[in-house]
């Protein structure tokens, strides 16, 4: 690993816990309008106050909200693909919208891309991710690949509905390994639904695995128990979007998540952040 890449990864992960809390706000490009992100600068400010390690933003929103990251310990991760929208004919028709070099100029500490296995465009998506990985090596930029199985694709881009896990844990494991094989420094992927099979995913993925989403629920205790379970299994952190910025107090829920991820606290103690 190059010095530049290693330095940037060190800013993404807490130096003591070696884990990360990534809050995603790239939804505006792939989902129908959501009122909670009408004012991205305000949401970014609240999440920074909560202590998130990184925010995943698209290039346009990064230009709007970057000042809220200045002087903070929260890194910018930039989404550099995303041409497929939720109203388009093919959610896998996903290509680059920005470059690694451009993300570097914007001050990003990492870039993120998307892939799917088990679809007709599988090879096209893999070529995209492989090319980005090569560019990241050249520029010393960490790459996070979000790799998902085909069966969960439609759900991934749905409006806020009850989260379901992939029906076959082996597909989660396979997706994670494909992302690592393509050159990901960090893999973002699903929980399997139970701790035993999720541990197998972590063991099979040779790079840090950040678990995405969590149960879409108005019950914060359910969400925090999911975070606790993922940490117990060896996940390198969490990546959450709607469960953070649709909550009534994004700063408080971010702090509660950070307590579990970085301080290994109990769910009961973390819930006190919300009282």
C-alpha positions as CSV (number, residue, x, y, z in Angstrom):
1,X,0.0,0.0,0.0
2,X,1.3,3.4,-0.9
3,X,2.1,6.0,1.7
4,X,-0.7,8.3,0.4
5,X,-3.3,5.5,0.5
6,X,-2.2,4.4,4.0
7,X,-2.4,8.0,5.3
8,X,-5.9,8.5,3.9
9,X,-7.2,5.2,5.3
10,X,-5.8,6.2,8.7
11,X,-8.1,9.3,8.6
12,X,-11.2,7.1,7.8
13,X,-10.8,4.8,10.7
14,X,-10.6,5.6,14.4
15,X,-7.0,5.1,15.6
16,X,-8.0,3.2,18.7
17,X,-10.9,1.0,17.6
18,X,-9.6,0.6,14.0
19,X,-13.3,0.9,12.9
20,X,-15.3,3.5,11.0
21,X,-18.7,5.1,11.1
22,X,-19.6,6.2,7.6
23,X,-22.7,8.2,7.0
24,X,-24.0,8.1,3.4
25,X,-25.7,11.0,1.7
26,X,-25.5,10.0,-1.9
27,X,-29.2,9.1,-2.1
28,X,-30.3,12.2,-4.1
29,X,-28.9,10.7,-7.3
30,X,-30.6,7.3,-7.1
31,X,-33.8,7.8,-5.1
32,X,-36.9,9.8,-5.4
33,X,-36.8,13.2,-3.5
34,X,-36.6,12.9,0.2
35,X,-37.4,16.0,2.4
36,X,-34.8,15.1,5.0
37,X,-32.0,16.0,2.7
38,X,-33.5,19.2,1.4
39,X,-30.7,21.1,3.1
40,X,-27.5,18.9,2.8
41,X,-25.3,21.5,4.5
42,X,-27.4,21.4,7.7
43,X,-27.5,17.6,7.8
44,X,-23.7,17.4,7.2
45,X,-23.2,19.8,10.1
46,X,-25.3,17.6,12.4
47,X,-23.5,14.4,11.4
48,X,-20.1,16.0,11.9
49,X,-21.2,17.1,15.4
50,X,-22.2,13.5,16.1
51,X,-18.6,12.3,15.4
52,X,-18.9,10.3,12.2
53,X,-15.6,9.3,10.7
54,X,-16.6,10.0,7.1
55,X,-19.4,11.2,5.0
56,X,-20.2,9.7,1.5
57,X,-21.2,12.5,-0.8
58,X,-21.7,13.0,-4.6
59,X,-19.5,15.6,-6.3
60,X,-22.2,18.2,-6.5
61,X,-23.3,17.9,-2.8
62,X,-19.6,17.9,-1.7
63,X,-19.3,21.3,-3.4
64,X,-22.4,22.6,-1.5
65,X,-21.5,21.2,1.9
66,X,-17.7,20.9,2.1
67,X,-17.3,23.9,4.4
68,X,-19.1,22.0,7.2
69,X,-16.2,19.5,7.1
70,X,-13.4,22.1,7.4
71,X,-11.5,21.7,10.7
72,X,-13.4,18.6,11.7
73,X,-12.3,15.0,12.1
74,X,-14.8,13.8,9.5
75,X,-13.4,12.8,6.2
76,X,-15.0,13.2,2.8
77,X,-15.6,10.0,0.8
78,X,-16.8,10.7,-2.7
79,X,-19.3,8.7,-4.8
80,X,-17.8,8.7,-8.3
81,X,-20.4,6.6,-10.1
82,X,-24.2,6.5,-10.2
83,X,-25.8,7.1,-13.6
84,X,-28.7,4.7,-12.9
85,X,-31.7,6.2,-11.2
86,X,-34.6,4.6,-9.4
87,X,-36.9,5.5,-12.3
88,X,-34.6,4.3,-15.0
89,X,-35.1,1.0,-16.9
90,X,-32.0,-0.7,-15.5
91,X,-30.5,-0.2,-12.1
92,X,-27.3,-1.9,-13.2
93,X,-26.6,0.6,-16.0
94,X,-24.1,2.4,-13.7
95,X,-21.1,4.2,-15.0
96,X,-18.6,6.8,-13.7
97,X,-19.6,10.4,-13.2
98,X,-16.3,11.6,-11.8
99,X,-12.7,10.7,-11.7
100,X,-10.3,9.7,-8.9
101,X,-8.1,12.6,-9.7
102,X,-11.1,15.0,-9.4
103,X,-12.0,13.5,-6.0
104,X,-8.5,14.1,-4.9
105,X,-8.7,17.7,-6.0
106,X,-11.9,18.0,-4.0
107,X,-10.1,16.9,-0.8
108,X,-11.6,13.4,-0.6
109,X,-9.9,10.8,1.5
110,X,-11.5,7.9,-0.4
111,X,-13.8,7.1,-3.3
112,X,-16.8,4.8,-3.5
113,X,-18.2,2.7,-6.4
114,X,-21.0,0.3,-6.9
115,X,-21.2,-3.2,-8.3
116,X,-23.7,-6.1,-8.6
117,X,-23.1,-9.8,-9.2
118,X,-25.5,-12.1,-11.0
119,X,-26.8,-9.6,-13.6
120,X,-26.2,-9.2,-17.4
121,X,-24.0,-6.1,-16.9
122,X,-21.8,-7.9,-14.3
123,X,-18.7,-7.8,-16.5
124,X,-19.2,-4.1,-17.4
125,X,-19.5,-3.2,-13.7
126,X,-16.5,-5.3,-12.8
127,X,-14.4,-3.5,-15.5
128,X,-15.5,-0.2,-14.1
129,X,-14.4,-1.2,-10.6
130,X,-11.2,-2.7,-11.8
131,X,-10.3,0.5,-13.7
132,X,-11.1,2.7,-10.7
133,X,-8.9,0.4,-8.5
134,X,-6.0,0.9,-10.9
135,X,-6.5,4.7,-10.8
136,X,-6.7,4.6,-7.0
137,X,-3.3,2.8,-6.9
138,X,-1.8,5.6,-9.1
139,X,-3.2,8.4,-7.0
140,X,-2.8,6.8,-3.6
141,X,-6.6,6.9,-3.0
142,X,-8.5,4.3,-1.0
143,X,-11.4,2.6,-2.8
144,X,-14.6,1.3,-1.2
145,X,-16.7,-1.0,-3.4
146,X,-20.3,-1.5,-2.5
147,X,-21.0,-5.0,-4.0
148,X,-24.5,-6.5,-3.7
149,X,-26.2,-9.6,-4.9
150,X,-28.7,-9.3,-7.7
151,X,-31.6,-10.6,-5.5
152,X,-31.4,-7.5,-3.3
153,X,-30.9,-4.9,-6.0
154,X,-34.5,-3.6,-6.3
155,X,-34.8,-3.4,-2.5
156,X,-31.5,-1.4,-2.3
157,X,-33.0,1.5,-4.3
158,X,-36.5,1.3,-2.8
159,X,-38.0,4.1,-0.7
160,X,-38.0,3.6,3.1
161,X,-39.3,0.1,3.6
162,X,-38.6,-2.7,6.0
163,X,-35.1,-3.9,5.5
164,X,-34.7,-7.6,4.6
165,X,-31.5,-9.5,4.5
166,X,-30.3,-11.5,1.4
167,X,-31.9,-15.0,1.5
168,X,-28.6,-16.8,0.8
169,X,-25.6,-15.8,3.1
170,X,-23.3,-17.4,0.6
171,X,-24.1,-14.7,-1.9
172,X,-23.1,-12.0,0.6
173,X,-19.8,-13.8,1.2
174,X,-19.3,-14.2,-2.6
175,X,-20.1,-10.5,-3.2
176,X,-17.6,-9.4,-0.6
177,X,-14.9,-11.5,-2.1
178,X,-15.5,-10.3,-5.6
179,X,-15.2,-6.7,-4.4
180,X,-11.9,-7.5,-2.8
181,X,-10.6,-9.4,-5.8
182,X,-11.4,-6.4,-8.0
183,X,-9.2,-4.2,-5.8
184,X,-11.3,-2.7,-3.0
185,X,-9.5,-1.5,0.0
186,X,-12.8,-1.5,1.9
187,X,-15.9,-3.5,1.1
188,X,-19.4,-2.3,1.9
189,X,-21.9,-5.0,2.0
190,X,-24.9,-6.6,3.7
191,X,-25.5,-8.3,7.0
192,X,-26.6,-11.9,6.6
193,X,-29.3,-11.9,9.2
194,X,-27.5,-14.0,11.8
195,X,-24.1,-13.8,13.6
196,X,-22.8,-17.2,12.6
197,X,-23.1,-16.7,8.9
198,X,-21.9,-13.1,9.1
199,X,-18.7,-14.2,10.8
200,X,-18.1,-16.4,7.7
201,X,-18.4,-13.3,5.5
202,X,-15.9,-11.4,7.6
203,X,-13.5,-14.3,7.5
204,X,-13.7,-14.7,3.7
205,X,-13.2,-11.0,3.0
206,X,-9.4,-10.1,3.2
207,X,-10.0,-6.4,3.5
208,X,-12.1,-4.4,6.0
209,X,-15.8,-5.1,5.7
210,X,-18.2,-2.2,6.5
211,X,-21.8,-3.4,7.0
212,X,-24.5,-1.3,5.4
213,X,-27.9,-0.1,6.3
214,X,-29.4,-1.9,9.2
215,X,-33.1,-2.5,9.8
216,X,-35.2,0.4,8.5
217,X,-37.1,1.1,11.7
218,X,-38.3,3.9,13.9
219,X,-37.0,1.9,16.9
220,X,-33.4,3.1,17.6
221,X,-32.9,0.1,19.9
222,X,-33.4,-2.3,17.1
223,X,-30.9,-0.3,15.0
224,X,-28.3,-0.2,17.7
225,X,-28.6,-3.9,18.4
226,X,-27.8,-4.5,14.8
227,X,-24.7,-2.4,15.1
228,X,-23.7,-4.3,18.3
229,X,-24.1,-7.7,16.5
230,X,-22.1,-6.5,13.5
231,X,-19.2,-5.3,15.7
232,X,-19.3,-8.6,17.7
233,X,-18.7,-10.5,14.5
234,X,-15.7,-8.5,13.4
235,X,-17.1,-5.8,11.0
236,X,-14.7,-2.9,10.4
237,X,-17.6,-0.4,10.9
238,X,-21.0,0.6,9.7
239,X,-22.3,2.6,6.7
240,X,-25.7,4.2,7.3
241,X,-27.7,6.8,5.6
242,X,-31.5,7.0,6.1
243,X,-31.4,5.5,9.5
244,X,-29.3,8.5,10.6
245,X,-30.7,11.5,8.8
246,X,-34.3,10.5,8.9
247,X,-34.0,10.2,12.7
248,X,-35.4,13.1,14.7
249,X,-31.9,13.9,16.1
250,X,-29.2,12.9,13.6
251,X,-26.4,14.1,15.9
252,X,-27.6,12.0,18.8
253,X,-28.1,8.8,16.8
254,X,-24.6,9.3,15.2
255,X,-23.1,9.6,18.7
256,X,-24.9,6.5,19.9
257,X,-23.6,4.5,16.9
258,X,-20.1,5.8,17.5
259,X,-20.2,4.7,21.1
260,X,-20.9,1.1,20.1
261,X,-18.5,1.1,17.2
262,X,-15.5,2.8,18.8
263,X,-16.0,2.3,22.6
264,X,-17.6,-1.2,22.5
265,X,-20.4,0.0,24.8
266,X,-23.6,-1.8,25.3
267,X,-26.8,-1.0,23.5
268,X,-28.3,0.1,26.8
269,X,-25.6,2.7,27.4
270,X,-25.7,4.0,23.9
271,X,-29.4,4.5,24.1
272,X,-28.8,7.1,26.8
273,X,-27.4,9.4,24.1
274,X,-31.0,9.5,22.8
275,X,-32.8,10.3,26.0
